[in-house]
Amino acid sequence: MAHRSKRYRKKHDVLGRNELQQLQRAAMDAARERTEEGHRQAGREPDPVRRHSGPVVHVDDAIRDPEPILTEDQRLLDAPHVVGDFRRSDSWRVLRMTGEIIEGFDSLGDVTRAVAIFGSARTPPDNPYYEAARQTAKLLAQADYAIITGGGPGIMEAANRGARDGKGRSIGCNIELPFEQQANPYIDTLVNFRYFFVRKTMFIKYSSAFLIFPGGFGTLDEMLEALTLIQTGKISHFPVVLFGKSYWGGLYDWLRATVCTAGNIAAPDLQLMQLTDSPEEAAAAVIAAKHGTP
């Protein structure tokens, strides 16, 4: 989709509001295409039914900019002021967020040991990373770890499928998006979220490790957030394992040669990450840490 974005850019010029909106739409189209392609590569057609958020579908039409606001995160972060129906107010959203947190705790409260596995939604079943994620999840499930993913296709599907292979618990934490995020068919416990920060809290709270397979912005976001929380002492250190040395090696080298050299991170920060190409090594890194073990 890079070619689509380029045509919106004016050389040697700033990006105005319309151009920013066009770029966002192009990025959203590409993200939707990647997700749909992930399902097709697994032999499924994407579900055309409108996405669902929680037990009741209700469109909050009263809080819309001239550009349609499509997700709860946008309603929260984009709309500066709301009048009229109290259900469209920020104070009511706080209660909705609280309810979503409680629902997450209720659904996952019995999870004692789990591993969150992240990666691209577009990775097809015949890709070596798909098979590696499936095998890694199977090994962890056999070691009595539940597997948590974002619930979509690609690497997420592979991990949930591996949990099933290993007779372990398979959990999906789905998120409301402007396009349908259809869950993969290998999930035992599916929890739907409106707000990214609530879903992120569940990943962090209930995971004993993060396994980071090749992916894009979302995968990088989860990885860097976990590293930041560990680095700042906000959570106890758990393994953050990057799977795919050839894929992640360039990022690691840049962090070491540029970011660390500039003094923006320290050498010990780099040691918070482990790189591997082996499902056995990835599983062993998690099991050896014994994070979350009573």
C-alpha positions, 0 to 999 in steps of 0.5 A: 500500500506504500504507493497509495500513500505517496500520492497524497504527499506534497513534496517539500510541503506540510501535511494539512488536515485533509491530507492527514485524513487521506493518509489515515484512510489509506492506512486503515484500508491496508490494515483491513486488507491485511486482516481479510487476507489473513482469513482467506489464506487460512481458507475462510472468507471474512465475515461481512457482518458488522462488528460487535462490541460487548453483548449489545450493539449500539452506535453512538451517533451523537458524537461525530465529527464531520468525518465519521467516528467509528470506534470507542477510542476515537469517540473518547480521544477525538471528541472534545465536548459533548452535550445532550444525552448523558450516555454520550458524555465522558463521565458515562464513558468512564463507567463503560470503561470500568465495566469493560475492565470488570468484564475482562477481570471476570473472564480471565480472573482464573488464569494463573499462567499465560503467555501472550503471543503477538504477530501479523494477522496476514501470516498464512498457514504455509509460512514458517513463522505460522508453524513456529508460532503454532509449535511454540504455543503447543509446547507452552500449552503442554507445560500448563500455560494458557495462550493469549492472543489478539484473536485474529488470523495469522500468527494469532490464529497459529498460537491459538491453534497450537494451544488447542494442539497442546490441550491448553486453554486458548484465549482471544482478546478481540478489539473493536476496529473500524472494520470487522476483526473476525475471531479465528476458530481456535479460541476457547475464551473470547473477550471483546474490547472497545478500548485498546488500553483495557485490552492492553491491561489484560495482556499485561496483567495475565501474561507471564511472558510476551512472545513477539513474532514478525508483525507490524505497528500493533506488534511493535506497540505491544513489545515496546510497551512491555519493555517500557513497563519493565524498564521503569519498574511498573511491572515485574520483569518477565521474558520478552522473546523476539522470534525471528532473528533475521526479522528483528535483527535490524531493529535490535542493531539500530537500538544498540548502534543508534539509540543506545549510543546516543544515551537514550537507553542503556546497555542493560535495556537491550538485555530485556529482549531475547532473540531466537529462531527456535520454538524450543528455545522460546518455550524454554525462556518462558518456562525457565523464568517461572513468572506467575508460578505460585 
